[in-house]
Amino acid sequence: MHTDIAHLVHQYVRDYGYLAVFVGIFLEDFGLPVPGETLLVTAAAFAGREALNIWMIAGFAWVGAVLGDNVGFLIGHSGGRALLVHHGRHIGITAERLTKVERFVERHGAEVIVVARFVVIARQLNGIAAGSLGMHWLRFLTFNCIGAALWVGFWSTLAYWLGKKIFVLIAAIRGFEPLAIAAAVAAAIVVAGYLWWRARHQNGDT
């Protein structure tokens, strides 16, 4: 299965280049089961072999990520959550998954959207969750842009320099996915706790 997906992704990037990266990440970021991260890594690896321009890949990926998350935000904000859950079960979007992401965002605030970018389920649903929770759009947009920049920068740089070896590394990382998710959640809690502590002390000083 993974081999088939990897082959399809390679073919898609080879045939459509930057458009493949933009469309794939855009669709993934409002809930569709598209391998956006794999598309980014594949395109960046191609760039490492001078087949594509790494700066254009990063630019298209960042724009696709930001726009996709904002479509998700609009879906959640406009009340499309119930409709999405009703029809989304066929593509892996369930009420349970969305509720978990909503609770995570509600508990830790907009700052956690930066960390959510690096977690598979949260990356797909954080925009919908933020919109359905009534988060202010500009606040969401700010952290969404930062998270997208860090995510794109990390994977595109790593893949660009490692080239073909990146796919071996990804396979190894996915073997530790539960541990990686736990680490990301722990990091989010630490960041959210620090920001809460700092805000409280600043308010106490004023």
N, C-alpha and C positions, 0 to 999 in steps of 0.2 A: 504493500500500500504506500509506504513512505517513498519507495523507489519510483512508483508511478507518479506520485505528486511532484517529486523532485524533477522527473523528466518533463512533466507538463510545464512546470515553472520555468525550467531552462528554455524550453521551446517558446514559451510565451514571451520571455524577456528577449530572446534572440530575434523573434519576429516583430515585436512591437516596442522594444526598448523602453524609453522614458514613459511612454503612455501606459505600458504594463505596470510600472511601478506606481504611477499616480492612481490609476483606476483600481488596482488591487488594494492599495492601502486605504483609499477613499471608501471603498465598499466594506472593507473589514471594520473600519472605525465607526460604523453605525450598526454593527451587529451581524453582518453577513459572513458566512464561514469561508472567507477567502484568505489564503496564506500570505497576507501582506508583508509580514516580517521576512518570510522566506524570499519573496519577490525582491525586497530591498537588499537582502544579503546577496542574492544571486546577481543582481544588477551591479552592486558594488564590487563583487568579485570579478565580474566581466570588466569593469573599469580598471581594476588592478592589472588586467592583461591588455589595457589600452583599447578595449572594444567600445567602451562608453566613457562619457565624461563624468567624473565623480561629483563635481559641483552641480551639474544639472540633475544628476540622480538625487542628490541630497535636497535640492530645491523642489523638485517634483514630489518627492516623498514627504517633505515637511508640509507643503501646501495640501496634498492629499489627506494627510493625517489631521490637520487643523480643520479643513472643510468637512471631512467625514465625521469627526467628533461633533461639529456644530450642527450637522444634519441630525445626529442622534439627540443632541440637546433640544433641537426644535421638536423632534418627535415626542420626547418626554414632556417638554413644556406645554405642548399643544394638546396633550391628552391622548396621544397616540400609543401610550404604553400598553393599554389593555388590548388594542387591536394588534399590536406587534406581538404580544405574548400569545394571543389566540392563534395567529397564523405562523408565528416564529418557531413553534415547537418542531416544525418540519425541517428547520435548518439549525436546530440546536439552541434556540433562544427559549428558555423556559422561565416561568414565574419564579422558581426557586433560585436560579442563577441571577436573575435581575434583582431579586430581593436582597440577596447576599451583597451584591455590589452597592445597592442603595444604602444598606445598613453601614457598610464600610465607609462610604463617602459621607453619610450623615454623621457618623461617629467621629471622623477625623477631619472633616472640613474640606474646603477647596484645595488645600495644599496637597492632599493625598492624590489628586489627579496627576501630579507629576510622577509619582511612584506607580500609579495604576497603568501608566503607559507601558511599563515593562512586564506586566502580568497579563497573560493571554486573555482570560475571560474579562478581566477588568478593563483591558484596552478596548475591547469590543463594545462594552456596555456602559462605560463611565459617563459618556455624554448623555445617554438616555436617563441614567440614574440622576445626574445633576439637574437635568431639566425637569424631571418629575418631582424632585425635591424642592423645586422653586428657587434654586440658587441664582444669584444675580448673574446675568449673561457676561458682563464685562469681567467679573471675578473669575468665572469659569474660563473665559477666553484667555485671560492672562496666564493662568496656570496650565491651560491646555497648550498654549504656544510654547511655554517653557519646557513642558514634558515632551512635546513632539520634537523640539530642537535637540534635547538631550538624547532621546531615543534614536532619532535619525543619525545624530552625530556619532553615537556609540557604535551602532551596528554598521553604518557605512564606512567608518574609519577602520574598524576591525576587519571587515570583509575586504576592504580595498588593499590593506597591507598583507593580509594572509592569503588572499586569492583562493585557490582551490582548497586549501587546507581548512578554510572556514567551515565547510560542510561537515568535515570530520568533527570539528569542534562543536558545532551545533548538535550533532547526534549525541555527543558526550554530555553536553549541557542538558539536553532533554531527558537523559537518563536520570538526572538529579532534579527534575522539574518540581516535585513536591517540596524538596528542600529549598529550591530557589524561590518558590512562592512564599514559603514560610519566612525566608530571609527578607523578602521584599515587604511583607506585612510587618515584620518586626522593625524594619527601617522606617516604614511609614509611621508607625506608632511613635518611634523615637523622635522623628521630625515633627510630627503633630504635637507631641508633648512638649518639646522645646519651644515651638512657636506659641503654644498656649501659655507656658510659663513666662516667656518673654513679654507677651501681651499683657498678662496679669501684672507683672512687675512694673511695666511702663505705665499702666493705668494707676497703679498704686503710687507712682512717683509724681503723677500730675494732680 
